[in-house]
Amino acid sequence: MFTLPTHATAPFCPSEVVGSVSVAQSDPVWKKVLRFAGPGLLISIGYMDPGNWATAISAGSTFGYSLLFVVVLSSVSAMLLQSISLRLGIATGKDLASLCSAQYSRRTSLLMWGFAEISIIACDIAEVLGCALAFKLILGVTLPVGIGITALDTVLVLGLKGAGFRKIEAIVLALIATISSCLLAELVLLQPCWDCAAQGLLPTMQTLENIDGLYLAIGILGATVMPHNLYLHSSVVLTRKIGDSDAGRSAAIRFANIDTIVSLSFALLINAAILIMAAAAFHGKTVVTELDDAYHLLDPVSGSAFAGLLFGIGLLASGQSSTFTGTIAGQVILDGFLKKKIPCWQRRMATRALALIPAWIGVAVWGEHSVGRLLILSQVVLSLQLPFVMYPMIKMASSERLMGRFQTSPIVQSIAWFLFFIISAANLWLILHTFDVM
């Protein structure tokens, strides 16, 4: 018999961010869709963070629209992996971290927890650098000062004490709307070649034969799927009360998949828009590898003094929005692997403190004009962790003993394992090549 675990109403920051959404079987379809909407938004934030901006801008400025198909294929792969994560959570009533803790030895669980924490810190470093650069561009402060300002975002988390899950989702939706509005305005100003963009959606090996093109393609892939998002998604779907019948679970999986596909489609459009913006503004004119170069060059290219400001605001919203998901994912992982709960603001302070130090060191060693380089390095660190999450997730979701009739189909299993080997090989190449050129 399927029952929701006692912590399902608040799988993250249990004492501070609480609440769940009840979904009755008798509700009309449209109401079920709306009530299930939300968890996918939290997940989608990880697919549009500053690391994605760095890779997409570099790809667009260097190769124009030709790598758009990589953005699409990476996003579709992410949709599949996130659908497996949510299926695992709904079918078992437990999140992926808790399942890993129960399935593996204490030593293995601690190792997996360590890798998951590293991925959260690496992601937070990208958020620190992205927000710091945005503060530098908008406020005119130095990059080290901008990094210091990012430490204040713990105040935002403190302000969420006692907030409901729906309020968190609303805040994230507002930040996504800000990013989307800024990018839409950029595209209106730049007037890209939409026929060229359509051609870029068609897979071609010509660009990938170039070593730099292959490097950027793998960078896009490595920046797309966030390891901690797979842990997070299996937990946040439990905030939807669905009953304990097979029919209820089946309906929950179906509506959660709709939420995921729609939300990640927004992330796909945003990442595609960033690459199209870079292609329209810079391709054939100059190669942009640093985000601050993009900011300064957008105004003269677009003919509007607002283009750079819009870029900075969008970048700030991108980095700040990931603050919420990183904190929530950290709570899910800590509770799942170690069975420990700490206040949200303490979790946020610890993660941000561990991210500030390497960010300051990186800027001190490589200079203020190195954010793009540091962002790509953070994606390399993230890519190291991904196979350690994918393997247990795919294996458990394929288990009839654990999943019953909700185990993934043979086709989905085959595609998932194929992605596991492709992503592992691609990330290994990215890591070796990155450290070779650094």
N, C-alpha and C positions, 0 to 999 in steps of 0.2 A: 504494500500500500504506500502510495506516495504522500508524503507530508512535507510541508515547508519546515525547515529548521527554525529553531527559536530565534536565531539571529537574522533571519531573512528579511525582516522588516527594516533592518538597519545594518547591512553588512559592512558599513564603513562608518567610522567616527560614531559608534553606537550611541554614545551619551549626548552627542551634539547635533548631528544631522540625522533626523529621524523621519519615519513615515513610510507608508507604502500606498500603492494604488490598487484598490479592489476592482476586479473585473468579473462581472456576473456572466454566466453562460447565456442568460436571456437577453443581454444587451445586444442592440443592433450592431451590424458589422462596423459601421462608421464610428460608433462610440468605442468599440474594442480597439480599432486602429488608433484612435486618438489617445486612449488610456495607455496603450502600450508604447506610444511615442515618448521618447525621452532618453532612455539608456543609450540608444545609438548616437545621440548628440554628444554625450560625454565621451564616447569612444572616438567619434569623428574628429574631435579636437586634436588628438594625437597625430592625425594625418595631415594637419595643416600648420604644424609648428615651425619655428624659424629654421630648423634643419631642412625641412621641405622647401622653404623659400630659397635657401642657399643653393641647393642642387638644381631646382627648377630654373632659377635665374641664370646660373652658369650654363645650363643646357640650352636654354633659349637664346642667349646671346652668342654662344659659340656655334650651334648647329641649327638655329632657326626653329622651325616647327617640326623638324624630322623626328624628334624624340617624343612627340605627343603620344604615340602608340605605347611607349613604355609606361607613361603615366597611367594610361587606361588599363593595360594588362596588370600592372602592379596593384591598382585599386580593385580590380575584379578578384585578384588573388586574395587581397585583404578581406573582401566580402566573404569569400569562402571560409577563410580561417576564423573570422569572427562568428560566422554562423555555426561552426563546429563548437566554438567556445560557449555560445549561448545555449546550444542544444545540450551540451554536457551539464551546464548549470541547472536548466529546467528539468531535465530527465532525472537527475540524481538528487536535486534539492541542495546541493553543496557546490561551493565555488572550486575552481581549479586548484588553488593553493591548498585548500583543505583536503582535496582528493589526493594530491601529490604527497602530502604529509602522511595520509593514511596508507597509501600504496607503497611507499618507499621507506628505506631505513632512515634512522635519525640522522646519520652522517650525510646521506644523499639529500635528505630534505634540507639540512642546513646549507649544503652546497648550492642547492637550487634557490634557497632564500637569498643567499649571498649574491648570486648572479642576478636575481630579480631586483635587489636593492641597487646593484651597480647600474642596471638599466634605467632605474628611476633617477638616480643621481646624474647619469649621462644626459638623460632627457632634460633634467632641470638645468644642467650647464648650458644646453642649447637655449632654454628659456631665458636664463640669466643674460646670456650674450645677446640674444635677440632684443630683449627689453632694454638692456643697457645701451645698445646701439640706437634704438628708437629714442630713448631719452637724450642721447647725444645729438641726434639729428634734429629733434623737435625743440629741445631746451637749450642746446648749445653747450652742454657740460662736457667734460672729458669722459672718456670711456670708463676709467676706474671709478669716477664719481657716479656714473650711470649704473655700474655694477653695484655700488653701495646702495643706491636708491632701490634697487630690486629687493634688497633685504626687507624693505618695509611692507612687502606684500603679505607678510604674516598677519598684518593688521586686518587685511581682507578676510582671512580665514577666521580670525577671532570674531569678526562681525557676523559670521554665519552660525555662531553658536545657537543651537535650538532651531535652526532653519529646517524646513521640510525639504524632501527630495525634489519636489516640483519647483521650489524656489531656486535650487541649484541649477536645475535644467533650464529655467527661464533665464538665469544669468548667462549661462553658456550660450543659449540661443541668441541673446542680445550681442554677445561678443562675436559669434559667427556672422550675424547680420552686419555688424560693423566691418568685419573683414570683407565680406561679400560686396558691400556698398562701395568701399574704397577701391576694390579691384574693378568693379563695374564702371566706376567713374574713370579709372585709368584707361580702360579699354575704349571708352567713348572718346577720350581725348586723343588716344594714339591711333585709332582706326586701323586695326591690323588687317592683313590679307586673309579673309575667311576661307577663300578657296585653298590657299596654301595650308591653312590649319586643317582643313578637311583632308588634304593629301597626307598630312602628318599623322593622321589616325590610322593609315594603312601601314601594317608592319613591313619593314624593309631592313635588309642586312647591310645595306651600303654604309650607313652611318656607323654601325656597330663594327665594321671592319677597321675603322680608325680606333686606335688605342685610347684616345681621349674620349671618343664617343662611347666606347664600351665602358670606360671608367665612370662616366657620368650616368649611363644607363643603370649600372649596378648601384651607383650612389642613390639614384631615385628609388630603386627597389629597396635598398637598405634603409632608406629614410621613411618608407611607407608603412611597414608593419612594425608597430611598437610592441616589444615583448610584454610589458606590463599591461597593455590593453587587453591581451588575451586572458590574463588573470582577472582583470577588472570586469570584463563583460560577463563572465560566468557568474559574477556576484551581483552586479546591479540589476540583472534581469529578475532576480529574486524579489525585487521591490514591487513586482506586480503579482498580486494574489490571484491564483488561478484555480484553486481547488486541488483535490488529490486524485482525480480520476484520469485514466489514460486519455479520454477525450479532452479533458481540460489541459493536460500537458501538450497534447498534439496541437490544440488551438493556440496555446501560449507560444509554442515554437514557431508556428506559422506567422502570428502577428509580430513576434519579436524579430523574425527575419525581414518582414516588411519594414519595420522601424530601422533595422540595420542597413538594408539596401538603400532606402531613401536617404538616410543620414550620410552614409559613405558616398553616395552619389553627389551630395553637396560638396563633400571634401574633394572628390574627383574634379568637379567643376572648378573649385577654387585653385587646386594645384595646376590644372590645365590653364586657367586664366593667368596664373603667375608666369608660366612658361610662354604663353602667347604674348603677354605684356613684354617680356624680355626680348622675345623674337622680333616683335614689331618695333621696339624702341632701339635695340642695339645690334641686331644681327646684320653683318655686312658693314657696320660702322665702327664698332669697338667691342672687344671681348671684356665682359664684366665678370670678375671672380669674387668681388667683395660687395656686400650689401650697401655699404656707404657710397660706393661708386655709383650704384644704381640710383640711389637717392639724389645725388648731386647732378647726374646726367639726365634725369627724367624731365626736369623743367625745360631746359633748352630743346630737348628732342620733341617734347609734346607741345611746346609753345605756350604752356600755362605754368604760372607760378604755384599752382595748387598741386601739381602732379607729385612733387617730392613730398609735400606735407601729407597727402593722402597715403603715400607709400609708408611713411613713418607711422601714421596712425594705425594702418592695417597691420604693420609689423608688431606694434605694441600690443594690439588686441590679440594677435596670434600667440605671442609669448605669454601674455597674462592669462589667457583662457586655459592654457595647459597647467597652470598652477593648481586649479581645482582637481583635475583628473589625476595629476601626479600625487596629490595628497590623499585622495580617496583610494587610489591603487596601492599606495604605501600601507594604508590601514588594512586593506584586504589581505595583502601579502603577509604582513606582520601577524595578523590574527589567524590566518590560515596555516602558516608554517609553524609559528611559535606560540599560538594561543595567547597572545598578549594584546592588550588594548591600552592606548595612550591617548590623551586629548589631541584633537586635530592640530591645535596651534603648536604643541610640542613636536608633533610629527613634522609639521611644516618648517619649523625653525631648524630642526636637525638636518633635514634634507637640503634646505637652502644654505645652511652653513657649510655643508660638505660640497655644495656646488660652487659657492663663492670663492673658495680657496683655489681650486684649479683654474677658475676663470681669471682671477687676478694674476696668477702665475703665468698663464698663457699670454695674457696681454703684456705683462712685464717682459717676457722673453721675446715674443714676436712683434710687439708693438701694437699700437691702436688700430693699425690698418691690417688686422689679421683675423677679424671676426669670421669671415667666410671660411678660412682655413681651419679655425677652431671648431666651427659648426660641423664641417664635414668630418673632422676627427671624432666629434661626439657621436656622429652617426655610425662610424666604424666601431666604436665601443658598443653601441646598441646592437649592431649586427652580430657581434660576438655572442650575445646572449640569446638571440632568437631561436636557434636550434634546440636549446635546452628547454624551451617552453613548448615548441611545436611537437617534439617527439612524444612526451608524456600525454599531451592533449590529444593528438591524433590516435595514439595507442589506446587510451581509455575510451575515447568516443567510438572506437571500433569494437569494443568489448561487449559481447552479448550478455555476459554475466553481470556487468556493471550497468549497462544501458537498457537491457531488455529489448523490447520492440523498437526502441528509439535509437539503437545503434546506427551509425552512419552507413549508408549504402555502399556496396562494393565500388561503384563508380566514384563516389565522393572520396572513399578511402584511397583509391588509386591516384586521383588527382592531388589529394592532400600529400601523399607520400612523394609524388613527383615534385610538388612544390618544395617539400622539405629538402630533397636532394639538390634541386636547382638553386634554392636560396642559400643552402649551406655552401655549395661550390662557388656561387657568385660572391657571397660574403667573404669566403676565404681568399678569393682572387682580389677582392677590394682591399682587404686587410694587408695582404702581401704587397700589393702595388702601392698603397698609400704609404706604408712605412718605408718602401723602397725609394719613393720620390721625396720624402720629408727630410 
